[in-house]
Amino acid sequence: MTHGNIRPRRTALAAATAVAAAAALLSTSLTASAAARPTAGAARPAAAPVALSAAARTGLIRDAQAGLAGTARALGLGSEEKLVVKDVVRDGDGTVHTRYERTYAGLPVLGGDLVVHTSRSGRTEGVTRASKATLKLASLTPRIASGTARKQALSLARQNRSAKPAVDRAPRKVVWAASGKPVLAYETVIGGFQDDGTPSRLHVITDATTGKELFRYQGIETGVGNTRYSGKVDLATARSGSSYTLTDDSRGGHKTYNLDHRQDGTGTLFSQDNDTWGDGTTSNAATAAADAAYGAQETWDFYKNTFGRSGIKNDGVGAYSRVHYGDSYVNAFWDDSCFCMTYGDGTNNSDPLTALDVAGHEMSHGVTSNTAGLEYSGESGGLNEATSDIFGTGVEFYANNSSDPGDYLIGEKIDINGDGTPLRYMDKPSKDGGSADYWTSSVGNEDVHYSSGVANHFFYLLSEGSGAKTINGVDYDSPTKDGSTVTGIGRDKALQIWYKALTTYFTSTTDYAGARKGTLSAATDLYGADSAEYKAVEAAWTGVDVH
């Protein structure tokens, strides 16, 4: 399912087919200013890599695998050495770059990877090797026990002030060939957290003959992002040779791609020779990427640390993000078919929709799809949209970023209205000029972005209560339908109730009456049927006229 979920559709689109596979679903929610039209890009050098379809990439990898023995002979590898195809890239001029890893007597060779460059005609043009050393070991029997390597690795982690160090991967036998003479070694991976709270994947290489530490490296790269909306932030990135990519292996392998104003394909993975991304301005393409990557990591952490959910599908697998979609595209969307989120650059390509609450909103559509599966129409569609607003708000408060403090406003940073006002308000949704404050029998006929107001208002009342108050410098004044007073239970408890209801009691067709019943059941499960939390849920629903 594809959701263009930030801004409601006001007029029909005539050019939806330009959005390729996502076209039919995108057309339910794009704006007129986001009409899908191809954008001509600058001429690409013939040697630039081209996007490969899954079939094309599979075919190239299959061809490389079929020729492994001949390639190994051509490279002069010994009888104990084997090649393993890792990746393949094809340039516009037909050159193919095939990346291999090596094994020696069945053991992984760290530092044994290489890339073979082949012309269109099939002729080998060159080989790039991580190590030129000849692989030949006198013995494959270690002299020290694996337990010794394990203790050493844990000790090194503690010396590095790692918090909660634990063995993520027990010592495994490898061949260390990245420096010096190739030797038999152990590789141990220690998890936990770095001293600033960043997840840790400390790899320790120990000589299996002498017990000497050969190498250590942190598997989690922490870069710096100069974002448009969240200021300077730390980003988890990955290093590959002399370059860095916006790849977050600590959060399911999330990657951030540049569509460069195209409207199809995955795009190009952001890669550069330093680990500082963007400069805070829209003229730098990596700025929006930094916002998107930051939003993805904060959303992952929010779900993990708030609900114990490991990724959108709860399977430990990260989605991916695409920025710079189309030309002046004033929206952002989640697409189940690619398991990805996509951001436009806004009017005149000047205001990318990559704000923190937008990121949380989009990925939360994926959570809804993989839990209740709320249909994207009628009252269930409003609940679907509200769920994303609720959890997007949760992400913003969770991040605790001084450049974008948590609030109950949706899209306040992206200036989608052009006058500095938020897209939606949770304390009194009708302030946006279209959303519903209270339930009526016709609310299901409204655009889902407007019918969501009922649930958004409920969540605000449940969290903060009715009446006037100021939170993080923002003034709110939330009324109830019947003039009653609602006392909030706090955002943390309200989030737990909504998540419990979504994952346990909501179904694809849940309407507002069903949502009331589901959240009361969730409150009962979490806090008891006679609890203040249960009574607050009742009062908040009454406040928005859902009985």
Order of alpha helices (4+ residues) and beta strands (2+ residues): beta-alpha-alpha-alpha-beta-beta-beta-beta-beta-alpha-beta-beta-beta-beta-beta-beta-beta-beta-beta-beta-beta-beta-alpha-beta-beta-beta-alpha-alpha-beta-beta-alpha-alpha-beta-beta-alpha-alpha-alpha
